[in-house]
């Protein structure tokens, strides 16, 4: 970032982490949307409605796209929150040791 260097401003290290987490979240949302639509389209359009099979009273395409897919992605979100995303302070100023790149 040339502008920051030009004016002698140090970039907040939390910005890099937040940007990475934002990109992961956007990617997950896009993947979820594509997966749900693909399952509903492929399974639902492959057979005529008269020949639908049912799971727990729901058509198979509905059960897979609306019940199974969200549950699977819910597990992925839990994994990301517990293992990948970092908890960080939202204070306007970082402690001296964190601002210099040291970890807690």
WOLINPE-V889491 format. One record per residue. RES is the residue in one small letter. PHI is phi in radians with two decimals (* if undefined). PSI is psi in radians with two decimals (none if undefined). NEAR is the number of other ideal C-beta (glycine too) atoms within 10 Angstrom. Layout:
# WOLINPE-V889491
RES_PHI_PSI_NEAR, RES_PHI_PSI_NEAR
This chain:
# WOLINPE-V889491
x_*_1.72_8, x_-1.12_-0.66_6, x_-1.11_-0.73_7, x_-1.12_-0.76_10, x_-1.16_-0.66_10, x_-1.07_-0.67_8, x_-1.71_0.07_7, x_1.27_0.48_6, x_-1.65_2.29_10, x_-1.54_2.34_10, x_-1.30_2.39_10, x_-1.19_2.17_14, x_-1.12_-0.32_15, x_-1.21_-0.42_15, x_-1.13_-0.70_10, x_-1.11_-0.76_10, x_-1.14_-0.77_13, x_-1.12_-0.65_14, x_-1.15_-0.74_10, x_-1.08_-0.78_13, x_-1.15_-0.62_16, x_-1.13_-0.76_10, x_-1.14_-0.68_10, x_-1.09_-0.76_13, x_-1.13_-0.79_13, x_-1.07_-0.75_10, x_-1.07_-0.70_10, x_-1.14_-0.73_14, x_-1.11_-0.75_11, x_-1.15_-0.76_10, x_-1.08_-0.73_12, x_-1.08_-0.82_17, x_-1.08_-0.82_10, x_-1.12_-0.76_10, x_-1.08_-0.83_14, x_-1.10_-0.80_17, x_-1.14_-0.71_12, x_-1.14_-0.75_12, x_-1.12_-0.83_19, x_-1.09_-0.74_17, x_-1.20_-0.89_12, x_-1.20_-0.76_12, x_-1.35_-0.69_18, x_-1.29_-0.59_16, x_-1.56_-0.17_9, x_-1.34_-0.37_10, x_-2.29_2.58_13, x_-1.22_2.68_7, x_-0.99_-0.49_7, x_-1.19_-0.39_5, x_-1.88_0.26_7, x_-1.06_2.49_14, x_-1.75_2.73_10, x_-2.15_2.51_10, x_-2.18_2.08_13, x_0.94_0.59_6, x_1.50_-0.07_7, x_-1.80_2.57_14, x_-1.04_2.58_18, x_-0.96_-0.78_16, x_-1.09_-0.68_20, x_-1.19_-0.79_17, x_-1.05_-0.79_18, x_-1.22_-0.73_19, x_-1.41_-0.59_22, x_-1.82_-0.35_14, x_-1.98_-0.90_13, x_-1.28_-0.81_13, x_-1.04_-0.86_18, x_-1.07_-0.65_13, x_-1.12_-0.71_8, x_-1.12_-0.79_12, x_-1.25_-0.48_16, x_-1.09_-0.71_11, x_-1.13_-0.67_10, x_-1.13_-0.73_12, x_-1.10_-0.75_14, x_-1.05_-0.77_10, x_-1.04_-0.81_11, x_-1.08_-0.76_14, x_-1.17_-0.69_11, x_-1.42_-0.57_8, x_-1.95_-0.52_7, x_-1.82_-0.85_10, x_-1.25_2.50_16, x_-1.79_2.49_9, x_-1.53_2.25_5, x_-2.45_2.69_13, x_-1.18_2.60_10, x_-1.88_0.24_5, x_-1.08_2.60_8, x_-1.17_-0.44_6, x_-2.15_2.37_9, x_-1.44_2.65_15, x_-1.05_2.72_11, x_-0.97_-0.75_8, x_-1.20_-0.56_10, x_-1.33_-0.60_16, x_-1.15_-0.48_12, x_-1.55_0.06_10, x_1.69_0.03_7, x_-1.46_2.61_9, x_-1.63_2.86_6, x_-1.16_none_5
